[in-house]
Structures are given as structure tokens and as C-alpha cells.
Amino acid sequence: MIEEEPLRRPAPGGFAPAALADWSEETLRAYVEALRAEIGRAEAAIAARAAQRAAADAFFRKPG
């Protein structure tokens, strides 16, 4: 059985960039595409949380 490494939260202060000087153009393009995919995944998670919060706010809103 292959165990996956657990996902970790980013360190305070943000993202640690990779050393790109020795990477080929092809590798850099693949890296950019992987980063774009990860950004999309993070944005989808943010949108889902916002939708959950909006639904909870609507449910618990006091008539007034």
C-alpha cells in the first residue's frame, strides 16, 4: 500500500519559491501549469467555503 504524504498548511509568510535557474524551458512550462492547477484548486476551495458560510448565514439570520 502506498501512503501519501499528508497535505501541510503553508508556512506563515507564504510560499517558498523553487530554484529555477537550472530548469529547462519545458520543465518551467510544466511547473507553471501545475501551479495554475493548484491555484484553481485553492480558488475552488475558497468559493466552496464562501458558499457554505453564506448558506449558514442565511439559515441562522434572524427575521427582522
TIVO-267501 format. One record per residue (C-alpha): x, y, z; residue number from 1; residue in three letters. Coordinates in pm, 1 decimal. Layout:
<atoms>
((X Y Z) NUM ala)
...
</atoms>
This chain:
<atoms>
((0.0 0.0 0.0) 1 met)
((132.3 343.6 -92.8) 2 ile)
((87.3 605.9 173.9) 3 glu)
((54.6 962.4 58.5) 4 glu)
((225.7 1241.6 244.0) 5 glu)
((-35.0 1444.9 432.3) 6 pro)
((-106.6 1790.3 296.1) 7 leu)
((50.7 2063.7 502.0) 8 arg)
((-62.2 2418.8 551.4) 9 arg)
((164.9 2680.8 402.5) 10 pro)
((410.8 2835.1 642.3) 11 ala)
((331.2 3180.0 775.5) 12 pro)
((471.9 3425.7 526.7) 13 gly)
((369.2 3217.3 229.3) 14 gly)
((509.7 3013.7 -49.7) 15 phe)
((873.7 2910.8 -80.5) 16 ala)
((970.6 2951.2 -447.0) 17 pro)
((1172.7 2684.3 -625.2) 18 ala)
((1522.1 2747.0 -761.5) 19 ala)
((1451.4 2783.2 -1133.9) 20 leu)
((1794.0 2867.9 -1277.6) 21 ala)
((1880.9 2515.9 -1391.2) 22 asp)
((1536.3 2413.4 -1520.1) 23 trp)
((1468.5 2363.1 -1889.5) 24 ser)
((1203.3 2563.9 -2068.3) 25 glu)
((984.9 2252.6 -2092.3) 26 glu)
((1014.8 2189.5 -1718.5) 27 thr)
((936.8 2553.2 -1642.2) 28 leu)
((622.9 2540.3 -1857.4) 29 arg)
((508.4 2222.6 -1682.0) 30 ala)
((577.6 2387.1 -1345.3) 31 tyr)
((369.1 2691.3 -1441.1) 32 val)
((79.9 2467.4 -1548.5) 33 glu)
((99.5 2273.8 -1221.1) 34 ala)
((95.4 2599.7 -1024.8) 35 leu)
((-205.4 2724.2 -1223.7) 36 arg)
((-388.4 2399.6 -1146.6) 37 ala)
((-308.5 2436.2 -777.0) 38 glu)
((-427.8 2798.2 -778.5) 39 ile)
((-753.8 2683.6 -937.3) 40 gly)
((-793.4 2417.6 -670.4) 41 arg)
((-734.2 2672.7 -394.3) 42 ala)
((-979.0 2919.6 -551.2) 43 glu)
((-1245.1 2645.4 -573.8) 44 ala)
((-1193.9 2565.4 -204.6) 45 ala)
((-1230.8 2934.6 -117.2) 46 ile)
((-1552.5 2957.7 -321.3) 47 ala)
((-1692.6 2646.0 -154.2) 48 ala)
((-1621.0 2785.4 191.0) 49 arg)
((-1779.9 3118.0 98.8) 50 ala)
((-2090.8 2937.0 -25.5) 51 ala)
((-2110.1 2733.7 295.8) 52 gln)
((-2075.5 3049.2 504.5) 53 arg)
((-2344.4 3227.3 300.4) 54 ala)
((-2580.6 2930.5 341.2) 55 ala)
((-2517.9 2919.9 716.4) 56 ala)
((-2566.3 3297.4 745.6) 57 asp)
((-2896.3 3273.3 555.9) 58 ala)
((-3013.9 2982.2 771.2) 59 phe)
((-2932.0 3149.5 1101.2) 60 phe)
((-3036.6 3502.4 1003.1) 61 arg)
((-3289.1 3641.8 1247.7) 62 lys)
((-3611.1 3774.7 1098.6) 63 pro)
((-3615.3 4136.0 1140.8) 64 gly)
</atoms>
